[in-house]
Amino acid sequence: MNTIEFSGKNYDQKALLKELFDVGVLAVKPKEILSNFIRIHDSKVIIKSENNDIRYNSINKIFPICIGKASVETAETINKIFNKTKVKLEKGIVVVNEENYKEVKGFKCFISSHPLPNQSGIVASKYIIEYLKKTQNNDLVLVFISGGGSSLLPLPVESIELKEKININRLLLESGANINEINTVRKHLSKIKGGYLTKYCSPASVHSLILSDVMGDDFSSISSGLTVPDPTTFKDAKKILIKYKIWNNISINVKKYIEKGIKNKSLETPKYDNSVFKKSKNTLIGCNTISLEAIKKFCDYKNIKSEVWKKNIGGDVRKVAIEFVDFISSRNEKSPIILISGGETTVKIKGTGKGGRNQELAIYFSYYMKKNNPDVKYTFLSAGTDGRDGPTNAAGGIVDNDTIIKIKKKEVDLNRELKNNNSYYILKTVESLLIMDGTSTNVADIQLIALMG
């Protein structure tokens, strides 16, 4: 058991990192943060924004729509916020993945699919469009957006079938493309993404409260920018498909539509000068940086030496693992410390194994630490804040300086299994998976390193 000492107190490293991860997740849970952003005074709705409060004084009805992995907890929190107020709340909508699904009083709840879309998501998308037809000039549509919305609301344009959209989503997810690139393509094949949802809300006002799972918190990429102007183009979408060698593997219908969109500007997603955005506002309520800062604050409170050393990590897991290891090699500081980082890596799927980006990152980190820093005592955690890493029941992995030795003792062929993207099997064999329930939030991934010195 690896222990680490801070201010005269010994901590089990794995237990400490798991506790710190939980702190980061709690800091972006809807039930913890939503009431900080919405206040009701008489019949006024006041939404906290970055620079000043935004007041909605003469609202007739509020139409709440909750989209994403955090939407059930969001809807439950909305009920508490608006309970016993004078504000009239229409029956709302929840669209969520199966694992996080739960019925919520006062909401029509849909189970949709993630990470690949399904027919249920189309049903939910069409229901939202019909629902918004009831809005009038003095109404307010409150849209609560969290990670997963791109897959959960897959409504394609008429000339493209769902199976074609599923195929292109699968190819993108396996290609190593980052989330911004993936969502650029998704937006240009959709009737609801890339700002189109705002069009359906007219003539009502729209205010989106956004929980970001995208590095840099680009509103136009989070859940494929449902309610914000889209700066990307059909030409960008085609370039991405060519870049990742996907263009020749997609259907004729998709190719034709993208080519048509390049030539016909009227098919382009709504841009900044579109009038529908005059009554649309957006507020960030949580993100990866907030989680990292919450962990740092908790460490300070406990007199645990820590450092937020890396934000917005991205790129291939192997390259990121090497970067992490090189950083540790270059450190002169020898006192115990917790290194805190966050972001979202990518994996190019070449095999048929089971795993996720956090699991692969943990293994590669352990491998390169053993190779380059064999004498350093450490524990490393990498996990998704939604409690899920790839199509597995694990949030990620938690490894230490003995992990590679344990893998060899179990006679696991590490290189072969990594080539097959079989990280789940590797970590399960040495009891290094981080297993937890879904968290009802999602702000990408967190990495924590406990270093003895």
C-alpha positions as CSV (number, residue, x, y, z in Angstrom):
1,M,0.0,0.0,0.0
2,N,1.4,3.4,-1.1
3,T,1.1,6.1,1.6
4,I,1.9,9.7,1.4
5,E,2.5,12.2,4.3
6,F,1.2,15.8,4.5
7,S,1.5,17.9,7.7
8,G,2.3,14.9,9.8
9,K,-0.7,12.8,8.6
10,N,-0.4,9.7,6.5
11,Y,-2.8,9.1,3.7
12,D,-3.4,5.9,1.6
13,Q,-2.7,7.3,-1.9
14,K,-5.4,5.5,-3.7
15,A,-8.1,6.4,-1.1
16,L,-6.9,10.1,-1.2
17,L,-7.0,10.4,-4.9
18,K,-10.5,8.8,-5.0
19,E,-11.6,11.3,-2.4
20,L,-10.2,14.2,-4.4
21,F,-11.8,13.0,-7.6
22,D,-15.2,13.0,-5.7
23,V,-14.6,16.5,-4.6
24,G,-14.0,17.6,-8.2
25,V,-17.3,15.9,-9.3
26,L,-19.3,17.3,-6.4
27,A,-18.2,20.9,-7.4
28,V,-20.1,20.6,-10.7
29,K,-23.2,18.6,-9.7
30,P,-26.5,20.4,-10.6
31,K,-28.0,20.0,-7.1
32,E,-24.9,21.8,-5.7
33,I,-24.6,24.7,-8.2
34,L,-27.8,25.4,-9.9
35,S,-29.4,27.5,-7.2
36,N,-26.3,29.8,-7.4
37,F,-27.4,30.8,-10.9
38,I,-31.2,31.0,-10.7
39,R,-33.1,33.2,-8.2
40,I,-36.8,33.9,-8.1
41,H,-38.1,37.2,-6.7
42,D,-41.9,37.6,-6.8
43,S,-42.6,36.8,-10.5
44,K,-39.1,37.8,-11.7
45,V,-36.5,35.3,-12.8
46,I,-32.9,36.4,-12.2
47,I,-30.1,34.5,-13.8
48,K,-26.5,35.1,-12.6
49,S,-24.2,35.8,-15.5
50,E,-20.4,36.4,-15.7
51,N,-20.6,40.2,-15.6
52,N,-24.1,41.0,-14.2
53,D,-27.4,39.5,-13.4
54,I,-29.9,39.0,-16.2
55,R,-33.5,39.8,-15.2
56,Y,-36.6,38.5,-16.9
57,N,-39.4,40.7,-15.4
58,S,-42.5,40.1,-17.5
59,I,-42.5,36.4,-18.2
60,N,-45.7,34.6,-18.9
61,K,-44.6,31.0,-18.8
62,I,-41.3,29.2,-18.5
63,F,-40.5,26.2,-20.7
64,P,-37.7,24.1,-19.1
65,I,-35.8,21.7,-21.3
66,C,-33.0,19.5,-19.8
67,I,-30.6,17.8,-22.2
68,G,-27.6,15.6,-21.3
69,K,-26.2,13.3,-18.7
70,A,-27.0,15.7,-15.9
71,S,-30.5,16.4,-16.9
72,V,-32.4,14.3,-14.4
73,E,-30.6,15.9,-11.4
74,T,-31.1,19.2,-13.1
75,A,-34.8,18.7,-13.5
76,E,-35.2,17.7,-9.8
77,T,-33.3,20.8,-8.8
78,I,-35.4,23.0,-11.0
79,N,-38.5,21.7,-9.2
80,K,-37.0,22.7,-5.9
81,I,-36.0,26.2,-7.1
82,F,-39.4,27.0,-8.6
83,N,-41.5,25.3,-5.8
84,K,-44.0,27.7,-4.3
85,T,-43.1,30.6,-6.5
86,K,-45.4,32.8,-8.6
87,V,-43.7,31.8,-11.8
88,K,-45.7,29.5,-14.0
89,L,-43.6,26.5,-15.0
90,E,-44.8,24.5,-18.0
91,K,-44.4,20.7,-17.9
92,G,-40.7,20.3,-18.9
93,I,-38.7,17.9,-20.9
94,V,-35.7,15.6,-19.9
95,V,-33.6,13.8,-22.5
96,V,-31.0,11.6,-20.9
97,N,-29.0,8.4,-21.5
98,E,-30.3,5.1,-20.1
99,E,-28.0,4.8,-17.1
100,N,-28.9,8.2,-15.7
101,Y,-32.6,7.9,-16.5
102,K,-35.3,8.5,-13.8
103,E,-38.8,9.8,-13.9
104,V,-39.1,13.4,-12.7
105,K,-42.4,15.0,-11.5
106,G,-43.5,17.7,-13.9
107,F,-41.3,16.6,-16.8
108,K,-41.7,14.4,-19.8
109,C,-38.7,12.1,-19.6
110,F,-37.0,10.5,-22.6
111,I,-34.3,7.8,-22.6
112,S,-32.0,8.4,-25.5
113,S,-28.6,6.8,-26.4
114,H,-25.0,7.7,-25.9
115,P,-22.4,7.6,-27.4
116,L,-24.1,6.4,-30.5
117,P,-27.6,7.7,-31.3
118,N,-30.8,5.7,-31.8
119,Q,-34.4,6.1,-32.8
120,S,-35.5,7.2,-29.3
121,G,-33.3,10.3,-29.7
122,I,-35.2,11.2,-32.9
123,V,-38.5,10.8,-31.1
124,A,-37.3,13.1,-28.3
125,S,-35.9,15.7,-30.8
126,K,-39.3,15.8,-32.6
127,Y,-41.2,16.1,-29.4
128,I,-39.0,19.2,-28.4
129,I,-39.8,20.9,-31.7
130,E,-43.5,20.4,-31.3
131,Y,-43.3,21.4,-27.6
132,L,-41.7,24.7,-28.6
133,K,-44.5,25.6,-31.0
134,K,-46.6,26.6,-27.9
135,T,-44.2,29.4,-26.9
136,Q,-45.2,33.0,-27.2
137,N,-43.5,36.4,-27.2
138,N,-43.5,36.8,-23.4
139,D,-42.4,33.2,-22.6
140,L,-38.9,32.1,-21.5
141,V,-37.3,28.8,-22.7
142,L,-34.7,27.7,-20.1
143,V,-32.4,25.1,-21.7
144,F,-30.2,23.2,-19.4
145,I,-27.3,21.6,-21.4
146,S,-24.8,19.0,-20.2
147,G,-22.5,16.6,-21.9
148,G,-23.9,13.9,-24.2
149,G,-26.5,16.2,-25.9
150,S,-25.0,15.6,-29.4
151,S,-25.8,11.9,-29.3
152,L,-29.0,12.2,-27.3
153,L,-30.6,14.6,-29.9
154,P,-29.6,13.1,-33.3
155,L,-32.4,14.4,-35.5
156,P,-30.8,14.3,-39.0
157,V,-31.8,16.4,-42.1
158,E,-34.4,14.8,-44.3
159,S,-32.0,13.4,-46.9
160,I,-30.0,11.4,-44.3
161,E,-31.2,8.3,-42.5
162,L,-30.4,7.5,-38.8
163,K,-28.3,4.5,-39.8
164,E,-26.1,6.8,-41.9
165,K,-25.7,9.2,-39.0
166,I,-24.9,6.3,-36.6
167,N,-22.2,5.1,-39.0
168,I,-20.5,8.5,-39.3
169,N,-20.6,9.0,-35.5
170,R,-19.0,5.6,-35.0
171,L,-16.3,6.4,-37.5
172,L,-15.6,9.8,-36.0
173,L,-15.4,8.4,-32.4
174,E,-12.9,5.7,-33.5
175,S,-10.8,8.0,-35.6
176,G,-9.0,10.0,-32.9
177,A,-10.8,13.2,-33.8
178,N,-11.3,15.6,-30.9
179,I,-14.8,16.6,-29.7
180,N,-14.7,20.0,-31.5
181,E,-14.0,18.2,-34.8
182,I,-16.7,15.6,-34.2
183,N,-19.3,18.1,-33.3
184,T,-18.5,20.2,-36.4
185,V,-19.6,17.3,-38.5
186,R,-22.6,16.5,-36.4
187,K,-23.9,20.1,-36.6
188,H,-23.9,20.1,-40.4
189,L,-26.0,16.9,-40.6
190,S,-28.6,18.0,-38.0
191,K,-31.9,19.8,-37.9
192,I,-31.5,20.7,-34.2
193,K,-27.8,21.3,-33.5
194,G,-25.6,24.2,-34.5
195,G,-28.0,26.9,-33.2
196,Y,-31.1,25.4,-34.8
197,L,-32.9,24.8,-31.5
198,T,-33.0,28.6,-30.9
199,K,-35.0,29.0,-34.1
200,Y,-37.7,26.6,-32.8
201,C,-37.9,28.7,-29.6
202,S,-38.9,31.9,-31.4
203,P,-40.7,34.2,-30.6
204,A,-39.9,33.4,-26.9
205,S,-36.7,34.4,-25.1
206,V,-34.1,31.7,-24.6
207,H,-31.6,31.3,-21.8
208,S,-29.2,28.3,-21.8
209,L,-27.4,27.2,-18.6
210,I,-24.5,25.2,-19.7
211,L,-22.4,22.5,-18.0
212,S,-19.3,22.2,-20.2
213,D,-17.6,19.0,-21.1
214,V,-15.5,20.7,-23.8
215,M,-12.0,22.1,-23.2
216,G,-12.0,25.9,-23.5
217,D,-15.8,25.9,-22.8
218,D,-16.7,26.8,-26.4
219,F,-20.5,27.1,-26.3
220,S,-20.7,26.3,-30.0
221,S,-19.2,22.9,-29.4
222,I,-20.9,21.8,-26.1
223,S,-23.6,19.4,-27.2
224,S,-23.0,20.7,-30.7
225,G,-24.1,24.2,-29.9
226,L,-27.8,23.8,-29.7
227,T,-28.6,27.4,-28.9
228,V,-25.6,29.4,-30.0
229,P,-24.3,30.7,-33.4
230,D,-22.1,28.2,-35.2
231,P,-18.8,29.5,-36.5
232,T,-18.0,26.3,-38.5
233,T,-19.0,25.5,-42.0
234,F,-19.8,22.6,-44.3
235,K,-16.3,23.1,-45.8
236,D,-14.8,22.5,-42.3
237,A,-16.9,19.4,-41.9
238,K,-15.6,17.9,-45.2
239,K,-12.0,18.8,-44.3
240,I,-12.3,16.9,-41.0
241,L,-13.8,13.8,-42.7
242,I,-10.9,13.9,-45.2
243,K,-8.3,14.5,-42.5
244,Y,-9.3,11.4,-40.6
245,K,-9.8,9.3,-43.8
246,I,-13.5,8.9,-43.2
247,W,-14.8,10.7,-46.3
248,N,-14.6,7.5,-48.5
249,N,-16.3,5.4,-45.9
250,I,-19.5,7.4,-45.5
251,S,-22.7,7.1,-47.5
252,I,-23.5,8.8,-50.8
253,N,-26.3,10.7,-49.1
254,V,-24.0,12.3,-46.5
255,K,-21.4,13.2,-49.1
256,K,-24.1,14.7,-51.4
257,Y,-25.6,16.8,-48.6
258,I,-22.2,18.2,-47.4
259,E,-21.2,19.0,-51.0
260,K,-24.6,20.7,-51.5
261,G,-24.1,22.7,-48.2
262,I,-20.7,23.9,-49.4
263,K,-22.4,25.3,-52.6
264,N,-25.7,26.5,-51.1
265,K,-25.2,29.0,-48.3
266,S,-28.9,28.8,-47.3
267,L,-28.2,25.3,-45.9
268,E,-25.5,26.6,-43.6
269,T,-26.0,26.6,-39.8
270,P,-27.2,29.9,-38.2
271,K,-24.3,32.4,-37.8
272,Y,-23.8,35.3,-35.4
273,D,-25.8,37.8,-37.5
274,N,-28.9,35.7,-37.5
275,S,-31.8,37.5,-35.8
276,V,-32.9,34.5,-33.8
277,F,-30.0,35.1,-31.4
278,K,-31.2,38.5,-30.4
279,K,-33.3,37.0,-27.7
280,S,-30.9,34.2,-26.8
281,K,-28.4,34.2,-23.9
282,N,-26.0,31.6,-22.5
283,T,-24.5,31.1,-19.0
284,L,-21.7,28.7,-18.0
285,I,-22.6,27.0,-14.8
286,G,-19.8,24.4,-14.5
287,C,-16.6,23.2,-16.3
288,N,-13.5,21.2,-15.9
289,T,-11.5,24.1,-14.5
290,I,-14.0,24.6,-11.7
291,S,-13.5,21.0,-10.7
292,L,-9.7,21.3,-10.7
293,E,-9.9,24.5,-8.6
294,A,-12.3,22.8,-6.1
295,I,-9.8,20.0,-5.6
296,K,-7.0,22.5,-5.1
297,K,-9.1,24.4,-2.6
298,F,-9.9,21.2,-0.7
299,C,-6.2,20.3,-0.6
300,D,-5.3,23.7,0.8
301,Y,-8.0,23.3,3.5
302,K,-6.5,19.9,4.5
303,N,-2.9,21.2,4.3
304,I,-2.1,18.9,1.5
305,K,0.5,20.3,-0.9
306,S,-0.9,20.4,-4.4
307,E,-0.6,22.1,-7.7
308,V,-3.0,22.5,-10.7
309,W,-0.2,22.0,-13.2
310,K,-2.1,21.3,-16.4
311,K,-5.4,22.4,-17.8
312,N,-7.1,21.6,-21.1
313,I,-5.0,18.5,-21.8
314,G,-5.8,16.9,-25.2
315,G,-4.4,14.8,-27.9
316,D,-3.5,11.1,-28.2
317,V,-3.3,9.2,-24.9
318,R,0.2,7.9,-25.6
319,K,1.6,11.4,-26.3
320,V,-0.1,12.8,-23.2
321,A,1.3,10.0,-21.0
322,I,4.8,10.7,-22.3
323,E,4.3,14.5,-21.6
324,F,3.2,13.7,-18.0
325,V,6.2,11.4,-17.4
326,D,8.6,13.9,-18.9
327,F,7.3,16.6,-16.6
328,I,7.8,14.4,-13.6
329,S,11.4,13.6,-14.8
330,S,12.2,17.3,-15.0
331,R,11.0,18.2,-11.5
332,N,13.6,19.1,-8.9
333,E,11.1,19.3,-6.0
334,K,11.4,16.3,-3.8
335,S,8.6,16.9,-1.2
336,P,5.3,15.0,-1.5
337,I,2.7,16.6,-3.7
338,I,-0.6,16.1,-5.5
339,L,-0.5,17.1,-9.2
340,I,-3.9,18.1,-10.5
341,S,-4.9,18.2,-14.2
342,G,-7.9,17.9,-16.5
343,G,-9.0,17.7,-20.1
344,E,-10.0,15.1,-22.6
345,T,-7.6,12.9,-24.5
346,T,-8.3,10.9,-27.7
347,V,-7.8,7.3,-28.7
348,K,-7.6,6.0,-32.3
349,I,-9.4,2.7,-32.2
350,K,-7.5,0.0,-34.1
351,G,-8.6,-3.1,-32.2
352,T,-11.7,-4.8,-31.0
353,G,-11.0,-4.8,-27.3
354,K,-12.9,-3.0,-24.5
355,G,-11.7,0.2,-22.8
356,G,-11.6,3.9,-22.8
357,R,-9.3,6.9,-23.0
358,N,-8.7,7.2,-19.3
359,Q,-7.9,3.5,-18.9
360,E,-5.4,3.7,-21.7
361,L,-3.9,6.8,-20.3
362,A,-3.4,5.2,-16.9
363,I,-1.7,2.2,-18.5
364,Y,0.6,4.2,-20.8
365,F,1.5,6.5,-17.9
366,S,2.4,3.5,-15.7
367,Y,4.4,2.0,-18.6
368,Y,6.5,5.1,-19.3
369,M,7.0,5.8,-15.6
370,K,8.4,2.3,-15.2
371,K,10.7,2.9,-18.2
372,N,11.9,6.4,-17.4
373,N,11.4,6.9,-13.7
374,P,11.5,3.4,-12.2
375,D,12.5,4.7,-8.7
376,V,9.7,7.2,-8.3
377,K,6.8,6.2,-5.9
378,Y,3.5,7.4,-7.2
379,T,-0.2,6.7,-7.7
380,F,-2.0,8.0,-10.8
381,L,-5.8,8.4,-11.3
382,S,-7.5,9.3,-14.6
383,A,-11.3,9.2,-14.8
384,G,-14.3,10.7,-16.5
385,T,-16.4,13.0,-14.3
386,D,-19.6,11.3,-15.6
387,G,-18.4,8.1,-14.1
388,R,-17.9,6.4,-17.4
389,D,-14.9,5.8,-19.6
390,G,-15.8,4.6,-23.1
391,P,-18.4,1.8,-23.4
392,T,-17.5,0.3,-20.0
393,N,-18.8,0.3,-16.4
394,A,-15.5,2.0,-15.3
395,A,-14.8,5.7,-14.9
396,G,-11.2,5.1,-15.6
397,G,-8.1,3.6,-14.0
398,I,-6.0,4.1,-10.9
399,V,-2.4,2.7,-11.1
400,D,0.9,3.0,-9.1
401,N,4.6,2.2,-9.4
402,D,3.9,-1.6,-9.0
403,T,1.2,-1.8,-11.7
404,I,3.5,-2.9,-14.6
405,I,5.1,-5.5,-12.4
406,K,1.7,-6.9,-11.5
407,I,0.6,-7.0,-15.1
408,K,3.7,-9.0,-16.0
409,K,3.1,-11.4,-13.1
410,K,-0.4,-12.0,-14.4
411,E,1.3,-13.0,-17.8
412,V,-0.7,-10.3,-19.6
413,D,0.8,-9.5,-23.0
414,L,0.7,-5.7,-22.5
415,N,1.7,-4.7,-26.0
416,R,-0.8,-7.0,-27.7
417,E,-3.7,-5.9,-25.5
418,L,-2.9,-2.2,-26.0
419,K,-2.8,-2.7,-29.7
420,N,-6.2,-4.3,-29.4
421,N,-7.5,-1.3,-27.3
422,N,-8.2,-3.8,-24.5
423,S,-7.3,-1.6,-21.6
424,Y,-10.3,-2.7,-19.5
425,Y,-9.1,-6.2,-19.5
426,I,-5.5,-5.2,-18.5
427,L,-6.6,-3.1,-15.6
428,K,-9.3,-5.6,-14.4
429,T,-6.6,-8.3,-14.3
430,V,-4.6,-6.2,-11.7
431,E,-7.7,-4.7,-9.9
432,S,-6.9,-1.2,-11.1
433,L,-10.2,-0.1,-12.6
434,L,-12.1,2.8,-11.0
435,I,-15.7,1.5,-10.8
436,M,-18.5,3.8,-9.8
437,D,-22.1,4.8,-10.6
438,G,-23.0,7.5,-13.0
439,T,-22.4,10.9,-11.4
440,S,-25.3,12.9,-13.1
441,T,-22.7,15.5,-14.3
442,N,-20.0,15.7,-16.9
443,V,-17.1,18.1,-17.3
444,A,-14.7,15.8,-19.2
445,D,-11.8,14.1,-17.3
446,I,-9.7,14.6,-14.2
447,Q,-6.1,13.3,-13.7
448,L,-4.5,13.2,-10.2
449,I,-0.9,12.2,-9.4
450,A,0.3,11.5,-5.9
451,L,4.1,11.8,-5.9
452,M,6.3,10.8,-3.0
453,G,8.9,13.2,-4.2
